[in-house]
Amino acid sequence: MENKDLTNINDAAYQKLIDNITTLWGEAKSKAIAAVNTELLDANWYTGKYIVEYEQGGKQRAEYGKRLLVNLAKDLTARNGKGFNRTNLTYMRKLYLAFPKCGTLSHKLTW
């Protein structure tokens, strides 16, 4: 990535300073993205868990046909904004069902 507006200082120590700071901020951004992804993954998994547990109500199998995801989508969107449509909630539910143990989930999935 070349920028024509960079100061033309040929001092090696100055160039090293620029390189060190650039590397620092690049690594910080990568770590921040990874942390956000982990938190979002956990939130999606727990949302799916809560849905499945609610559906089953302590039973081994869930009762279907009660429009749960449609109602949840409407109410969660009203309260929290975008990201809670029926399709997304279905994927969150499937995530939990596919990976019932959250502890190893972040190692299996990457964005």
WOGI-V678719 format. One record per residue. N is the residue number from 0. RES is the residue in one letter. PSI is psi in whole degrees, -180 to 180 (NA if undefined). Layout:
# WOGI-V678719
N/RES/PSI, N/RES/PSI
This chain:
# WOGI-V678719
0/M/112, 1/E/136, 2/N/122, 3/K/-17, 4/D/1, 5/L/144, 6/T/136, 7/N/76, 8/I/121, 9/N/2, 10/D/123, 11/A/-37, 12/A/-39, 13/Y/-43, 14/Q/-38, 15/K/-41, 16/L/-48, 17/I/-45, 18/D/-44, 19/N/-45, 20/I/-41, 21/T/-44, 22/T/-45, 23/L/-50, 24/W/-33, 25/G/-44, 26/E/-39, 27/A/-43, 28/K/-43, 29/S/-43, 30/K/-39, 31/A/-43, 32/I/-44, 33/A/-41, 34/A/-43, 35/V/-44, 36/N/-40, 37/T/-44, 38/E/-42, 39/L/-39, 40/L/-46, 41/D/-43, 42/A/-41, 43/N/-43, 44/W/-48, 45/Y/-35, 46/T/-46, 47/G/-41, 48/K/-48, 49/Y/-39, 50/I/-49, 51/V/-44, 52/E/-39, 53/Y/-45, 54/E/-43, 55/Q/-27, 56/G/40, 57/G/-5, 58/K/162, 59/Q/-37, 60/R/152, 61/A/156, 62/E/131, 63/Y/173, 64/G/12, 65/K/10, 66/R/30, 67/L/-51, 68/L/-33, 69/V/-47, 70/N/-43, 71/L/-44, 72/A/-46, 73/K/-49, 74/D/-41, 75/L/-37, 76/T/-41, 77/A/-37, 78/R/-36, 79/N/-8, 80/G/-162, 81/K/160, 82/G/-3, 83/F/35, 84/N/169, 85/R/-40, 86/T/-47, 87/N/-42, 88/L/-36, 89/T/-43, 90/Y/-38, 91/M/-42, 92/R/-45, 93/K/-36, 94/L/-48, 95/Y/-43, 96/L/-34, 97/A/-31, 98/F/78, 99/P/-11, 100/K/113, 101/C/-28, 102/G/-34, 103/T/-1, 104/L/-46, 105/S/-22, 106/H/-20, 107/K/-24, 108/L/141, 109/T/156, 110/W/NA
